[in-house]
């Protein structure tokens, strides 16, 4: 038998669940960052369609960026940009030389009077333009360059978090970032003098800054380029380098790869170059072959779970990390999936393909207006 108190508890729980559901719906409406619009060109102008391949924004911009966190920048004219949302509405306008960074962690980089800074999702300037170069924020930090050979990490309050100067600052991934320094101080300008290592979120060096090539952490692994002692000083990396792939937490070597062409692991898979076959295949994070070498090119990581592969005389198409062909069609051009659609060109006609393999061409979208 339920008591009045237990009944009140149940009623309260139902109210809480309803409120949580309402909040979730409101968040999905107010922050439409999980939705994307897709650009297409007509004549010399660019517009947008939605994931259902319906026209949302007429072609009127001279250039556009891709959507990130529900927003994208579109150039109205040189020096003037509009920030639009996924309904095609203008959120704000801003005068800028250039927008080259998507929104990430609520901020986007912009260039004004030759210097870079950051704005928020409403167009408010959070960090005044003052840097020679900036990428996007990652895990709350970003490596900025104030002088040609002077880079350091800042947070979103524009504070120098480590008080350490580097030649280069990589993006943080899984709590780690690759950094580069000149041995013994600044260099004469030869990039081959740079040595690389890895730091953690506290700025502590976890992989010594002494290697010529270091690939950042992905799937808990990082890579170090290995060169023979007999390598000539002017030898090209592509001719001489191999890889050793290491677990960042344990320091254990996972596998070694004898060729230069190895990419970032993603969900246990990575693409690799096979020198003897002069082609690319897919391996796992144990160094075992999953897809035999047979392609002239493979995208670095699978987008939405699919790689784009290319073979001369055949074209471009989509496969899973285990090599299964996703669609029974080859394209002149196939771009990685971004959200629910991917840009394709077939027989000279440009359009989009969805995950069901259905294709709609831009000329048909315009004709159906």
WODA-V485759 format. One record per backbone hydrogen bond with DSSP energy under -0.5 kcal/mol. NH is the residue of the N-H (numbers start at 1). CO is the residue of the C=O. If there is no record, write none. Layout:
BEGIN
nh: [NH,NH]
co: [CO,CO]
END
This chain:
BEGIN
nh: [7,8,9,10,11,12,13,14,15,16,17,18,19,20,21,22,23,24,25,26,27,28,29,30,31,32,33,34,35,38,40,42,45,46,47,48,49,50,53,56,57,60,60,61,62,63,65,67,68,70,71,72,74,75,76,76,77,80,81,82,83,84,84,85,86,88,91,91,92,94,96,96,97,98,101,104,107,108,110,111,112,115,116,117,118,119,120,123,126,126,127,130,131,132,133,135,138,141,142,144,144,145,146,146,147,150,151,152,154,155,158,161,161,162,166,167,168,170,173,176,177,179,180,181,183,185,191,193,194,195,196,197,198,199,200,201,203,206,206,207,210,210,211,211,215,218,221,222,223,224,225,226,231,235,239,240,240,241,242,243,244,245,246,247,248,251,254,255,257,262,263,266,269,270,271,272,273,274,275,278,279,280,281,282,283,284,285,287,290,291,294,295,296,297,299,303,304,305,306,307,309,309,310,311,314,315,316,317,319,320,323,326,327,329,331,332,333,335,338,341,342,344,345,346,349,351,352,353,354,355,357,360,362,364,365,366,367,368,369]
co: [3,4,5,6,7,8,9,10,11,12,13,14,15,16,17,18,19,20,21,22,23,24,25,26,27,30,31,31,32,49,47,45,42,61,40,57,38,54,50,48,48,46,58,46,75,75,73,37,71,33,68,84,82,63,74,80,80,77,94,74,92,72,82,89,70,85,83,89,83,81,79,94,111,111,109,107,104,119,117,98,115,112,131,110,127,108,124,120,118,124,118,116,116,145,145,143,141,138,154,142,152,133,144,150,150,147,166,144,142,159,155,153,159,153,151,180,180,178,176,173,199,197,168,195,193,182,189,190,191,181,211,179,207,177,204,175,200,198,204,198,196,208,196,208,223,221,218,246,215,244,213,242,228,232,236,236,237,237,226,257,224,255,222,252,220,247,245,245,243,260,271,269,266,283,300,281,261,279,273,274,274,295,272,291,270,288,268,284,282,282,280,280,310,310,308,306,302,302,303,319,307,317,297,315,311,311,331,309,307,324,320,318,318,327,316,345,345,343,341,338,353,351,333,349,346,344,360,342,358,340,354,352,350,361,361,362,363,364,366]
END
